[in-house]
Amino acid sequence: MDHYQPESKERITSTLSRFLWLDCKHNPQLKDEMLEHSYKLLNIFECWAREDGMHLPLSPEALNTALQRGAPP
């Protein structure tokens, strides 16, 4: 079975960060306060990944950085 091996220094572009923030903001399953406390989102993303057969190590720092970067000023 092939497993995805992420590079140690993956970068998320500003555009992708904006899409992620917008998707989280407008997802009826996610509450606005979760965007301010991204650690609460990590478990949700991990659950969704498992449901879709993805076994990826998710980084709370990467998620936090992406959401902060994607948020409007």
PQR file with spaces between the fields and no chain letter, atoms N, CA, C, O and H, PARSE charges and radii, in Angstrom:
ATOM       1  N    MET     1       0.841   -1.172    0.000 -0.4000 1.5000
ATOM       2  CA   MET     1       0.000    0.000    0.000 -0.0000 2.0000
ATOM       3  C    MET     1       0.887    1.237    0.000  0.5500 1.7000
ATOM       4  O    MET     1       1.821    1.345    0.795 -0.5500 1.4000
ATOM       5  N    ASP     2       0.589    2.163   -0.893 -0.4000 1.5000
ATOM       6  CA   ASP     2       1.352    3.403   -0.965 -0.0000 2.0000
ATOM       7  C    ASP     2       0.876    4.358    0.111  0.5500 1.7000
ATOM       8  O    ASP     2      -0.325    4.521    0.328 -0.5500 1.4000
ATOM       9  H    ASP     2      -0.170    2.076   -1.539  0.4000 1.0000
ATOM      10  N    HIS     3       1.818    4.981    0.774 -0.4000 1.5000
ATOM      11  CA   HIS     3       1.499    6.003    1.767 -0.0000 2.0000
ATOM      12  C    HIS     3       2.148    7.297    1.340  0.5500 1.7000
ATOM      13  O    HIS     3       3.291    7.317    0.884 -0.5500 1.4000
ATOM      14  H    HIS     3       2.793    4.849    0.597  0.4000 1.0000
ATOM      15  N    TYR     4       1.419    8.359    1.491 -0.4000 1.5000
ATOM      16  CA   TYR     4       1.927    9.677    1.158 -0.0000 2.0000
ATOM      17  C    TYR     4       2.974   10.061    2.191  0.5500 1.7000
ATOM      18  O    TYR     4       2.712   10.000    3.392 -0.5500 1.4000
ATOM      19  H    TYR     4       0.490    8.343    1.862  0.4000 1.0000
ATOM      20  N    GLN     5       4.125   10.445    1.747 -0.4000 1.5000
ATOM      21  CA   GLN     5       5.195   10.898    2.629 -0.0000 2.0000
ATOM      22  C    GLN     5       5.407   12.382    2.396  0.5500 1.7000
ATOM      23  O    GLN     5       6.055   12.766    1.422 -0.5500 1.4000
ATOM      24  H    GLN     5       4.338   10.495    0.771  0.4000 1.0000
ATOM      25  N    PRO     6       4.865   13.233    3.283 -0.5600 1.5000
ATOM      26  CA   PRO     6       5.019   14.672    3.064  0.2800 2.0000
ATOM      27  C    PRO     6       6.462   15.106    3.240  0.5500 1.7000
ATOM      28  O    PRO     6       7.207   14.532    4.033 -0.5500 1.4000
ATOM      29  N    GLU     7       6.845   16.132    2.487 -0.4000 1.5000
ATOM      30  CA   GLU     7       8.161   16.715    2.670 -0.0000 2.0000
ATOM      31  C    GLU     7       8.165   17.447    4.000  0.5500 1.7000
ATOM      32  O    GLU     7       7.123   17.909    4.466 -0.5500 1.4000
ATOM      33  H    GLU     7       6.240   16.599    1.842  0.4000 1.0000
ATOM      34  N    SER     8       9.309   17.549    4.595 -0.4000 1.5000
ATOM      35  CA   SER     8       9.383   18.163    5.917 -0.0000 2.0000
ATOM      36  C    SER     8       9.112   19.661    5.900  0.5500 1.7000
ATOM      37  O    SER     8       8.745   20.225    6.931 -0.5500 1.4000
ATOM      38  H    SER     8      10.155   17.174    4.217  0.4000 1.0000
ATOM      39  N    LYS     9       9.278   20.306    4.781 -0.4000 1.5000
ATOM      40  CA   LYS     9       9.110   21.758    4.707 -0.0000 2.0000
ATOM      41  C    LYS     9       8.034   22.146    3.691  0.5500 1.7000
ATOM      42  O    LYS     9       8.261   23.027    2.862 -0.5500 1.4000
ATOM      43  H    LYS     9       9.576   19.848    3.943  0.4000 1.0000
ATOM      44  N    GLU    10       6.870   21.499    3.744 -0.4000 1.5000
ATOM      45  CA   GLU    10       5.796   21.853    2.826 -0.0000 2.0000
ATOM      46  C    GLU    10       5.337   23.268    3.104  0.5500 1.7000
ATOM      47  O    GLU    10       5.298   23.708    4.253 -0.5500 1.4000
ATOM      48  H    GLU    10       6.686   20.783    4.417  0.4000 1.0000
ATOM      49  N    ARG    11       4.988   23.979    2.041 -0.4000 1.5000
ATOM      50  CA   ARG    11       4.505   25.347    2.179 -0.0000 2.0000
ATOM      51  C    ARG    11       3.114   25.435    1.569  0.5500 1.7000
ATOM      52  O    ARG    11       2.823   24.810    0.549 -0.5500 1.4000
ATOM      53  H    ARG    11       5.019   23.621    1.108  0.4000 1.0000
ATOM      54  N    ILE    12       2.286   26.203    2.198 -0.4000 1.5000
ATOM      55  CA   ILE    12       0.955   26.460    1.674 -0.0000 2.0000
ATOM      56  C    ILE    12       0.957   27.882    1.140  0.5500 1.7000
ATOM      57  O    ILE    12       1.327   28.817    1.850 -0.5500 1.4000
ATOM      58  H    ILE    12       2.522   26.710    3.027  0.4000 1.0000
ATOM      59  N    THR    13       0.547   28.046   -0.097 -0.4000 1.5000
ATOM      60  CA   THR    13       0.548   29.373   -0.709 -0.0000 2.0000
ATOM      61  C    THR    13      -0.510   30.259   -0.056  0.5500 1.7000
ATOM      62  O    THR    13      -1.436   29.770    0.592 -0.5500 1.4000
ATOM      63  H    THR    13       0.246   27.287   -0.674  0.4000 1.0000
ATOM      64  N    SER    14      -0.359   31.544   -0.233 -0.4000 1.5000
ATOM      65  CA   SER    14      -1.344   32.496    0.298 -0.0000 2.0000
ATOM      66  C    SER    14      -2.717   32.248   -0.308  0.5500 1.7000
ATOM      67  O    SER    14      -3.729   32.335    0.387 -0.5500 1.4000
ATOM      68  H    SER    14       0.393   31.942   -0.759  0.4000 1.0000
ATOM      69  N    THR    15      -2.755   31.944   -1.586 -0.4000 1.5000
ATOM      70  CA   THR    15      -4.033   31.679   -2.252 -0.0000 2.0000
ATOM      71  C    THR    15      -4.705   30.452   -1.654  0.5500 1.7000
ATOM      72  O    THR    15      -5.901   30.476   -1.366 -0.5500 1.4000
ATOM      73  H    THR    15      -1.932   31.874   -2.150  0.4000 1.0000
ATOM      74  N    LEU    16      -3.952   29.395   -1.470 -0.4000 1.5000
ATOM      75  CA   LEU    16      -4.514   28.184   -0.872 -0.0000 2.0000
ATOM      76  C    LEU    16      -4.955   28.448    0.566  0.5500 1.7000
ATOM      77  O    LEU    16      -5.972   27.915    1.009 -0.5500 1.4000
ATOM      78  H    LEU    16      -2.980   29.375   -1.704  0.4000 1.0000
ATOM      79  N    SER    17      -4.207   29.258    1.290 -0.4000 1.5000
ATOM      80  CA   SER    17      -4.587   29.622    2.659 -0.0000 2.0000
ATOM      81  C    SER    17      -5.916   30.364    2.668  0.5500 1.7000
ATOM      82  O    SER    17      -6.752   30.141    3.544 -0.5500 1.4000
ATOM      83  H    SER    17      -3.381   29.692    0.931  0.4000 1.0000
ATOM      84  N    ARG    18      -6.109   31.241    1.699 -0.4000 1.5000
ATOM      85  CA   ARG    18      -7.380   31.973    1.620 -0.0000 2.0000
ATOM      86  C    ARG    18      -8.538   31.032    1.322  0.5500 1.7000
ATOM      87  O    ARG    18      -9.615   31.160    1.906 -0.5500 1.4000
ATOM      88  H    ARG    18      -5.430   31.423    0.988  0.4000 1.0000
ATOM      89  N    PHE    19      -8.317   30.088    0.415 -0.4000 1.5000
ATOM      90  CA   PHE    19      -9.363   29.097    0.127 -0.0000 2.0000
ATOM      91  C    PHE    19      -9.686   28.270    1.361  0.5500 1.7000
ATOM      92  O    PHE    19     -10.856   28.005    1.638 -0.5500 1.4000
ATOM      93  H    PHE    19      -7.443   29.984   -0.059  0.4000 1.0000
ATOM      94  N    LEU    20      -8.676   27.862    2.097 -0.4000 1.5000
ATOM      95  CA   LEU    20      -8.883   27.077    3.314 -0.0000 2.0000
ATOM      96  C    LEU    20      -9.690   27.891    4.322  0.5500 1.7000
ATOM      97  O    LEU    20     -10.660   27.391    4.893 -0.5500 1.4000
ATOM      98  H    LEU    20      -7.726   28.077    1.872  0.4000 1.0000
ATOM      99  N    TRP    21      -9.292   29.143    4.542 -0.4000 1.5000
ATOM     100  CA   TRP    21      -9.997   29.993    5.506 -0.0000 2.0000
ATOM     101  C    TRP    21     -11.458   30.171    5.079  0.5500 1.7000
ATOM     102  O    TRP    21     -12.363   30.043    5.903 -0.5500 1.4000
ATOM     103  H    TRP    21      -8.504   29.549    4.079  0.4000 1.0000
ATOM     104  N    LEU    22     -11.690   30.467    3.797 -0.4000 1.5000
ATOM     105  CA   LEU    22     -13.056   30.648    3.305 -0.0000 2.0000
ATOM     106  C    LEU    22     -13.878   29.370    3.464  0.5500 1.7000
ATOM     107  O    LEU    22     -15.043   29.419    3.857 -0.5500 1.4000
ATOM     108  H    LEU    22     -10.955   30.571    3.127  0.4000 1.0000
ATOM     109  N    ASP    23     -13.271   28.240    3.159 -0.4000 1.5000
ATOM     110  CA   ASP    23     -13.973   26.968    3.283 -0.0000 2.0000
ATOM     111  C    ASP    23     -14.365   26.705    4.734  0.5500 1.7000
ATOM     112  O    ASP    23     -15.481   26.268    5.015 -0.5500 1.4000
ATOM     113  H    ASP    23     -12.325   28.200    2.839  0.4000 1.0000
ATOM     114  N    CYS    24     -13.449   26.973    5.643 -0.4000 1.5000
ATOM     115  CA   CYS    24     -13.748   26.781    7.066 -0.0000 2.0000
ATOM     116  C    CYS    24     -14.809   27.773    7.533  0.5500 1.7000
ATOM     117  O    CYS    24     -15.721   27.411    8.277 -0.5500 1.4000
ATOM     118  H    CYS    24     -12.543   27.328    5.416  0.4000 1.0000
ATOM     119  N    LYS    25     -14.689   29.017    7.099 -0.4000 1.5000
ATOM     120  CA   LYS    25     -15.620   30.071    7.507 -0.0000 2.0000
ATOM     121  C    LYS    25     -17.052   29.755    7.074  0.5500 1.7000
ATOM     122  O    LYS    25     -18.000   30.016    7.815 -0.5500 1.4000
ATOM     123  H    LYS    25     -13.948   29.311    6.495  0.4000 1.0000
ATOM     124  N    HIS    26     -17.204   29.197    5.879 -0.4000 1.5000
ATOM     125  CA   HIS    26     -18.537   28.964    5.324 -0.0000 2.0000
ATOM     126  C    HIS    26     -19.005   27.521    5.449  0.5500 1.7000
ATOM     127  O    HIS    26     -20.027   27.155    4.869 -0.5500 1.4000
ATOM     128  H    HIS    26     -16.434   28.985    5.277  0.4000 1.0000
ATOM     129  N    ASN    27     -18.284   26.703    6.190 -0.4000 1.5000
ATOM     130  CA   ASN    27     -18.682   25.320    6.420 -0.0000 2.0000
ATOM     131  C    ASN    27     -19.660   25.300    7.588  0.5500 1.7000
ATOM     132  O    ASN    27     -19.305   25.701    8.696 -0.5500 1.4000
ATOM     133  H    ASN    27     -17.454   27.001    6.662  0.4000 1.0000
ATOM     134  N    PRO    28     -20.894   24.836    7.353 -0.5600 1.5000
ATOM     135  CA   PRO    28     -21.888   24.873    8.428  0.2800 2.0000
ATOM     136  C    PRO    28     -21.532   23.972    9.623  0.5500 1.7000
ATOM     137  O    PRO    28     -22.096   24.137   10.704 -0.5500 1.4000
ATOM     138  N    GLN    29     -20.621   23.044    9.442 -0.4000 1.5000
ATOM     139  CA   GLN    29     -20.220   22.170   10.547 -0.0000 2.0000
ATOM     140  C    GLN    29     -19.202   22.830   11.473  0.5500 1.7000
ATOM     141  O    GLN    29     -18.967   22.352   12.583 -0.5500 1.4000
ATOM     142  H    GLN    29     -20.162   22.910    8.564  0.4000 1.0000
ATOM     143  N    LEU    30     -18.604   23.918   11.020 -0.4000 1.5000
ATOM     144  CA   LEU    30     -17.561   24.575   11.806 -0.0000 2.0000
ATOM     145  C    LEU    30     -18.083   25.906   12.353  0.5500 1.7000
ATOM     146  O    LEU    30     -18.784   26.652   11.670 -0.5500 1.4000
ATOM     147  H    LEU    30     -18.794   24.306   10.119  0.4000 1.0000
ATOM     148  N    LYS    31     -17.729   26.165   13.565 -0.4000 1.5000
ATOM     149  CA   LYS    31     -18.157   27.411   14.203 -0.0000 2.0000
ATOM     150  C    LYS    31     -17.066   28.475   14.043  0.5500 1.7000
ATOM     151  O    LYS    31     -15.881   28.155   13.955 -0.5500 1.4000
ATOM     152  H    LYS    31     -17.160   25.559   14.120  0.4000 1.0000
ATOM     153  N    ASP    32     -17.484   29.747   14.008 -0.4000 1.5000
ATOM     154  CA   ASP    32     -16.539   30.848   13.830 -0.0000 2.0000
ATOM     155  C    ASP    32     -15.423   30.827   14.868  0.5500 1.7000
ATOM     156  O    ASP    32     -14.274   31.133   14.550 -0.5500 1.4000
ATOM     157  H    ASP    32     -18.447   30.008   14.079  0.4000 1.0000
ATOM     158  N    GLU    33     -15.754   30.468   16.110 -0.4000 1.5000
ATOM     159  CA   GLU    33     -14.728   30.464   17.155 -0.0000 2.0000
ATOM     160  C    GLU    33     -13.606   29.476   16.848  0.5500 1.7000
ATOM     161  O    GLU    33     -12.485   29.640   17.329 -0.5500 1.4000
ATOM     162  H    GLU    33     -16.687   30.220   16.369  0.4000 1.0000
ATOM     163  N    MET    34     -13.901   28.463   16.059 -0.4000 1.5000
ATOM     164  CA   MET    34     -12.880   27.474   15.710 -0.0000 2.0000
ATOM     165  C    MET    34     -11.785   28.089   14.846  0.5500 1.7000
ATOM     166  O    MET    34     -10.631   27.665   14.910 -0.5500 1.4000
ATOM     167  H    MET    34     -14.813   28.330   15.669  0.4000 1.0000
ATOM     168  N    LEU    35     -12.137   29.074   14.048 -0.4000 1.5000
ATOM     169  CA   LEU    35     -11.122   29.735   13.226 -0.0000 2.0000
ATOM     170  C    LEU    35     -10.121   30.483   14.095  0.5500 1.7000
ATOM     171  O    LEU    35      -8.957   30.634   13.724 -0.5500 1.4000
ATOM     172  H    LEU    35     -13.074   29.419   13.997  0.4000 1.0000
ATOM     173  N    GLU    36     -10.573   30.944   15.239 -0.4000 1.5000
ATOM     174  CA   GLU    36      -9.684   31.653   16.164 -0.0000 2.0000
ATOM     175  C    GLU    36      -8.881   30.686   17.029  0.5500 1.7000
ATOM     176  O    GLU    36      -7.860   31.061   17.604 -0.5500 1.4000
ATOM     177  H    GLU    36     -11.518   30.821   15.541  0.4000 1.0000
ATOM     178  N    HIS    37      -9.340   29.455   17.117 -0.4000 1.5000
ATOM     179  CA   HIS    37      -8.679   28.421   17.923 -0.0000 2.0000
ATOM     180  C    HIS    37      -8.492   27.192   17.043  0.5500 1.7000
ATOM     181  O    HIS    37      -9.192   26.190   17.190 -0.5500 1.4000
ATOM     182  H    HIS    37     -10.169   29.149   16.650  0.4000 1.0000
ATOM     183  N    SER    38      -7.545   27.288   16.136 -0.4000 1.5000
ATOM     184  CA   SER    38      -7.397   26.260   15.100 -0.0000 2.0000
ATOM     185  C    SER    38      -7.111   24.874   15.662  0.5500 1.7000
ATOM     186  O    SER    38      -7.366   23.873   14.992 -0.5500 1.4000
ATOM     187  H    SER    38      -6.977   28.102   16.017  0.4000 1.0000
ATOM     188  N    TYR    39      -6.582   24.800   16.891 -0.4000 1.5000
ATOM     189  CA   TYR    39      -6.332   23.475   17.471 -0.0000 2.0000
ATOM     190  C    TYR    39      -7.634   22.680   17.588  0.5500 1.7000
ATOM     191  O    TYR    39      -7.606   21.450   17.588 -0.5500 1.4000
ATOM     192  H    TYR    39      -6.375   25.613   17.436  0.4000 1.0000
ATOM     193  N    LYS    40      -8.776   23.372   17.686 -0.4000 1.5000
ATOM     194  CA   LYS    40     -10.062   22.685   17.741 -0.0000 2.0000
ATOM     195  C    LYS    40     -10.421   22.074   16.385  0.5500 1.7000
ATOM     196  O    LYS    40     -11.166   21.097   16.315 -0.5500 1.4000
ATOM     197  H    LYS    40      -8.798   24.372   17.686  0.4000 1.0000
ATOM     198  N    LEU    41      -9.887   22.654   15.318 -0.4000 1.5000
ATOM     199  CA   LEU    41     -10.160   22.140   13.972 -0.0000 2.0000
ATOM     200  C    LEU    41      -9.331   20.909   13.639  0.5500 1.7000
ATOM     201  O    LEU    41      -9.741   20.092   12.815 -0.5500 1.4000
ATOM     202  H    LEU    41      -9.282   23.447   15.375  0.4000 1.0000
ATOM     203  N    LEU    42      -8.186   20.770   14.262 -0.4000 1.5000
ATOM     204  CA   LEU    42      -7.273   19.694   13.913 -0.0000 2.0000
ATOM     205  C    LEU    42      -7.938   18.325   14.033  0.5500 1.7000
ATOM     206  O    LEU    42      -7.803   17.498   13.131 -0.5500 1.4000
ATOM     207  H    LEU    42      -7.853   21.434   14.931  0.4000 1.0000
ATOM     208  N    ASN    43      -8.651   18.073   15.123 -0.4000 1.5000
ATOM     209  CA   ASN    43      -9.322   16.786   15.299 -0.0000 2.0000
ATOM     210  C    ASN    43     -10.376   16.552   14.221  0.5500 1.7000
ATOM     211  O    ASN    43     -10.559   15.425   13.760 -0.5500 1.4000
ATOM     212  H    ASN    43      -8.761   18.744   15.855  0.4000 1.0000
ATOM     213  N    ILE    44     -11.063   17.612   13.824 -0.4000 1.5000
ATOM     214  CA   ILE    44     -12.076   17.491   12.774 -0.0000 2.0000
ATOM     215  C    ILE    44     -11.414   17.104   11.456  0.5500 1.7000
ATOM     216  O    ILE    44     -11.879   16.195   10.768 -0.5500 1.4000
ATOM     217  H    ILE    44     -10.914   18.527   14.198  0.4000 1.0000
ATOM     218  N    PHE    45     -10.319   17.798   11.101 -0.4000 1.5000
ATOM     219  CA   PHE    45      -9.615   17.472    9.862 -0.0000 2.0000
ATOM     220  C    PHE    45      -9.054   16.050    9.905  0.5500 1.7000
ATOM     221  O    PHE    45      -9.095   15.337    8.903 -0.5500 1.4000
ATOM     222  H    PHE    45      -9.941   18.537   11.659  0.4000 1.0000
ATOM     223  N    GLU    46      -8.538   15.640   11.045 -0.4000 1.5000
ATOM     224  CA   GLU    46      -8.012   14.272   11.162 -0.0000 2.0000
ATOM     225  C    GLU    46      -9.127   13.246   10.975  0.5500 1.7000
ATOM     226  O    GLU    46      -8.929   12.221   10.323 -0.5500 1.4000
ATOM     227  H    GLU    46      -8.504   16.219   11.860  0.4000 1.0000
ATOM     228  N    CYS    47     -10.293   13.521   11.546 -0.4000 1.5000
ATOM     229  CA   CYS    47     -11.439   12.616   11.395 -0.0000 2.0000
ATOM     230  C    CYS    47     -11.875   12.551    9.936  0.5500 1.7000
ATOM     231  O    CYS    47     -12.097   11.466    9.398 -0.5500 1.4000
ATOM     232  H    CYS    47     -10.454   14.354   12.076  0.4000 1.0000
ATOM     233  N    TRP    48     -11.997   13.713    9.297 -0.4000 1.5000
ATOM     234  CA   TRP    48     -12.384   13.727    7.880 -0.0000 2.0000
ATOM     235  C    TRP    48     -11.364   12.982    7.031  0.5500 1.7000
ATOM     236  O    TRP    48     -11.738   12.252    6.113 -0.5500 1.4000
ATOM     237  H    TRP    48     -11.816   14.594    9.734  0.4000 1.0000
ATOM     238  N    ALA    49     -10.088   13.157    7.325 -0.4000 1.5000
ATOM     239  CA   ALA    49      -9.039   12.474    6.565 -0.0000 2.0000
ATOM     240  C    ALA    49      -9.192   10.959    6.704  0.5500 1.7000
ATOM     241  O    ALA    49      -9.139   10.233    5.711 -0.5500 1.4000
ATOM     242  H    ALA    49      -9.785   13.750    8.071  0.4000 1.0000
ATOM     243  N    ARG    50      -9.381   10.485    7.934 -0.4000 1.5000
ATOM     244  CA   ARG    50      -9.562    9.039    8.156 -0.0000 2.0000
ATOM     245  C    ARG    50     -10.776    8.518    7.396  0.5500 1.7000
ATOM     246  O    ARG    50     -10.720    7.453    6.782 -0.5500 1.4000
ATOM     247  H    ARG    50      -9.424   11.075    8.740  0.4000 1.0000
ATOM     248  N    GLU    51     -11.880    9.276    7.440 -0.4000 1.5000
ATOM     249  CA   GLU    51     -13.103    8.857    6.744 -0.0000 2.0000
ATOM     250  C    GLU    51     -12.872    8.713    5.246  0.5500 1.7000
ATOM     251  O    GLU    51     -13.517    7.895    4.590 -0.5500 1.4000
ATOM     252  H    GLU    51     -11.926   10.141    7.940  0.4000 1.0000
ATOM     253  N    ASP    52     -11.952    9.507    4.706 -0.4000 1.5000
ATOM     254  CA   ASP    52     -11.655    9.450    3.275 -0.0000 2.0000
ATOM     255  C    ASP    52     -10.431    8.601    2.964  0.5500 1.7000
ATOM     256  O    ASP    52      -9.908    8.641    1.850 -0.5500 1.4000
ATOM     257  H    ASP    52     -11.428   10.172    5.239  0.4000 1.0000
ATOM     258  N    GLY    53      -9.975    7.831    3.953 -0.4000 1.5000
ATOM     259  CA   GLY    53      -8.866    6.906    3.731 -0.0000 2.0000
ATOM     260  C    GLY    53      -7.498    7.551    3.691  0.5500 1.7000
ATOM     261  O    GLY    53      -6.543    6.946    3.203 -0.5500 1.4000
ATOM     262  H    GLY    53     -10.400    7.799    4.858  0.4000 1.0000
ATOM     263  N    MET    54      -7.387    8.768    4.194 -0.4000 1.5000
ATOM     264  CA   MET    54      -6.088    9.452    4.221 -0.0000 2.0000
ATOM     265  C    MET    54      -5.473    9.283    5.602  0.5500 1.7000
ATOM     266  O    MET    54      -6.131    9.463    6.626 -0.5500 1.4000
ATOM     267  H    MET    54      -8.162    9.260    4.591  0.4000 1.0000
ATOM     268  N    HIS    55      -4.231    8.943    5.599 -0.4000 1.5000
ATOM     269  CA   HIS    55      -3.506    8.787    6.863 -0.0000 2.0000
ATOM     270  C    HIS    55      -2.305    9.717    6.808  0.5500 1.7000
ATOM     271  O    HIS    55      -1.167    9.286    6.618 -0.5500 1.4000
ATOM     272  H    HIS    55      -3.696    8.797    4.767  0.4000 1.0000
ATOM     273  N    LEU    56      -2.584   10.992    6.977 -0.4000 1.5000
ATOM     274  CA   LEU    56      -1.550   12.019    6.875 -0.0000 2.0000
ATOM     275  C    LEU    56      -1.255   12.587    8.253  0.5500 1.7000
ATOM     276  O    LEU    56      -2.167   12.788    9.055 -0.5500 1.4000
ATOM     277  H    LEU    56      -3.508   11.342    7.131  0.4000 1.0000
ATOM     278  N    PRO    57       0.002   12.843    8.525 -0.5600 1.5000
ATOM     279  CA   PRO    57       0.295   13.566    9.762  0.2800 2.0000
ATOM     280  C    PRO    57      -0.087   15.030    9.576  0.5500 1.7000
ATOM     281  O    PRO    57       0.437   15.708    8.692 -0.5500 1.4000
ATOM     282  N    LEU    58      -0.987   15.504   10.399 -0.4000 1.5000
ATOM     283  CA   LEU    58      -1.433   16.890   10.286 -0.0000 2.0000
ATOM     284  C    LEU    58      -0.759   17.712   11.372  0.5500 1.7000
ATOM     285  O    LEU    58      -0.716   17.322   12.538 -0.5500 1.4000
ATOM     286  H    LEU    58      -1.412   14.953   11.118  0.4000 1.0000
ATOM     287  N    SER    59      -0.242   18.840   10.969 -0.4000 1.5000
ATOM     288  CA   SER    59       0.502   19.691   11.880 -0.0000 2.0000
ATOM     289  C    SER    59      -0.379   20.824   12.391  0.5500 1.7000
ATOM     290  O    SER    59      -0.923   21.590   11.595 -0.5500 1.4000
ATOM     291  H    SER    59      -0.277   19.157   10.021  0.4000 1.0000
ATOM     292  N    PRO    60      -0.527   20.942   13.711 -0.5600 1.5000
ATOM     293  CA   PRO    60      -1.318   22.057   14.230  0.2800 2.0000
ATOM     294  C    PRO    60      -0.691   23.402   13.881  0.5500 1.7000
ATOM     295  O    PRO    60      -1.409   24.379   13.664 -0.5500 1.4000
ATOM     296  N    GLU    61       0.622   23.465   13.825 -0.4000 1.5000
ATOM     297  CA   GLU    61       1.293   24.716   13.478 -0.0000 2.0000
ATOM     298  C    GLU    61       1.005   25.109   12.031  0.5500 1.7000
ATOM     299  O    GLU    61       0.757   26.278   11.736 -0.5500 1.4000
ATOM     300  H    GLU    61       1.205   22.672   14.001  0.4000 1.0000
ATOM     301  N    ALA    62       1.040   24.130   11.136 -0.4000 1.5000
ATOM     302  CA   ALA    62       0.772   24.410    9.718 -0.0000 2.0000
ATOM     303  C    ALA    62      -0.663   24.889    9.528  0.5500 1.7000
ATOM     304  O    ALA    62      -0.914   25.821    8.764 -0.5500 1.4000
ATOM     305  H    ALA    62       1.242   23.180   11.376  0.4000 1.0000
ATOM     306  N    LEU    63      -1.600   24.251   10.222 -0.4000 1.5000
ATOM     307  CA   LEU    63      -3.003   24.657   10.112 -0.0000 2.0000
ATOM     308  C    LEU    63      -3.195   26.064   10.660  0.5500 1.7000
ATOM     309  O    LEU    63      -3.861   26.889   10.035 -0.5500 1.4000
ATOM     310  H    LEU    63      -1.396   23.494   10.842  0.4000 1.0000
ATOM     311  N    ASN    64      -2.626   26.338   11.809 -0.4000 1.5000
ATOM     312  CA   ASN    64      -2.743   27.665   12.416 -0.0000 2.0000
ATOM     313  C    ASN    64      -2.150   28.736   11.499  0.5500 1.7000
ATOM     314  O    ASN    64      -2.758   29.784   11.283 -0.5500 1.4000
ATOM     315  H    ASN    64      -2.085   25.668   12.317  0.4000 1.0000
ATOM     316  N    THR    65      -0.972   28.466   10.970 -0.4000 1.5000
ATOM     317  CA   THR    65      -0.317   29.424   10.074 -0.0000 2.0000
ATOM     318  C    THR    65      -1.163   29.665    8.830  0.5500 1.7000
ATOM     319  O    THR    65      -1.344   30.809    8.413 -0.5500 1.4000
ATOM     320  H    THR    65      -0.478   27.615   11.145  0.4000 1.0000
ATOM     321  N    ALA    66      -1.683   28.587    8.236 -0.4000 1.5000
ATOM     322  CA   ALA    66      -2.500   28.728    7.030 -0.0000 2.0000
ATOM     323  C    ALA    66      -3.747   29.537    7.288  0.5500 1.7000
ATOM     324  O    ALA    66      -4.112   30.385    6.474 -0.5500 1.4000
ATOM     325  H    ALA    66      -1.536   27.658    8.575  0.4000 1.0000
ATOM     326  N    LEU    67      -4.418   29.290    8.416 -0.4000 1.5000
ATOM     327  CA   LEU    67      -5.645   30.037    8.716 -0.0000 2.0000
ATOM     328  C    LEU    67      -5.358   31.497    9.016  0.5500 1.7000
ATOM     329  O    LEU    67      -6.122   32.373    8.611 -0.5500 1.4000
ATOM     330  H    LEU    67      -4.122   28.601    9.077  0.4000 1.0000
ATOM     331  N    GLN    68      -4.270   31.770    9.718 -0.4000 1.5000
ATOM     332  CA   GLN    68      -3.911   33.161    9.986 -0.0000 2.0000
ATOM     333  C    GLN    68      -3.547   33.880    8.688  0.5500 1.7000
ATOM     334  O    GLN    68      -3.918   35.034    8.475 -0.5500 1.4000
ATOM     335  H    GLN    68      -3.649   31.058   10.047  0.4000 1.0000
ATOM     336  N    ARG    69      -2.828   33.189    7.846 -0.4000 1.5000
ATOM     337  CA   ARG    69      -2.399   33.768    6.573 -0.0000 2.0000
ATOM     338  C    ARG    69      -3.587   34.013    5.642  0.5500 1.7000
ATOM     339  O    ARG    69      -3.592   34.980    4.880 -0.5500 1.4000
ATOM     340  H    ARG    69      -2.526   32.252    8.019  0.4000 1.0000
ATOM     341  N    GLY    70      -4.583   33.145    5.703 -0.4000 1.5000
ATOM     342  CA   GLY    70      -5.729   33.240    4.798 -0.0000 2.0000
ATOM     343  C    GLY    70      -6.833   34.175    5.277  0.5500 1.7000
ATOM     344  O    GLY    70      -7.709   34.550    4.497 -0.5500 1.4000
ATOM     345  H    GLY    70      -4.579   32.359    6.321  0.4000 1.0000
ATOM     346  N    ALA    71      -6.799   34.552    6.552 -0.4000 1.5000
ATOM     347  CA   ALA    71      -7.851   35.412    7.108 -0.0000 2.0000
ATOM     348  C    ALA    71      -7.753   36.816    6.503  0.5500 1.7000
ATOM     349  O    ALA    71      -6.666   37.304    6.194 -0.5500 1.4000
ATOM     350  H    ALA    71      -6.088   34.247    7.185  0.4000 1.0000
ATOM     351  N    PRO    72      -8.915   37.447    6.343 -0.5600 1.5000
ATOM     352  CA   PRO    72      -8.880   38.827    5.834  0.2800 2.0000
ATOM     353  C    PRO    72      -8.213   39.744    6.861  0.5500 1.7000
ATOM     354  O    PRO    72      -8.238   39.471    8.061 -0.5500 1.4000
ATOM     355  N    PRO    73      -7.623   40.826    6.376 -0.5600 1.5000
ATOM     356  CA   PRO    73      -6.947   41.761    7.303  0.2800 2.0000
ATOM     357  C    PRO    73      -7.918   42.441    8.238  0.5500 1.7000
ATOM     358  O    PRO    73      -7.510   43.250    9.071 -0.5500 1.4000
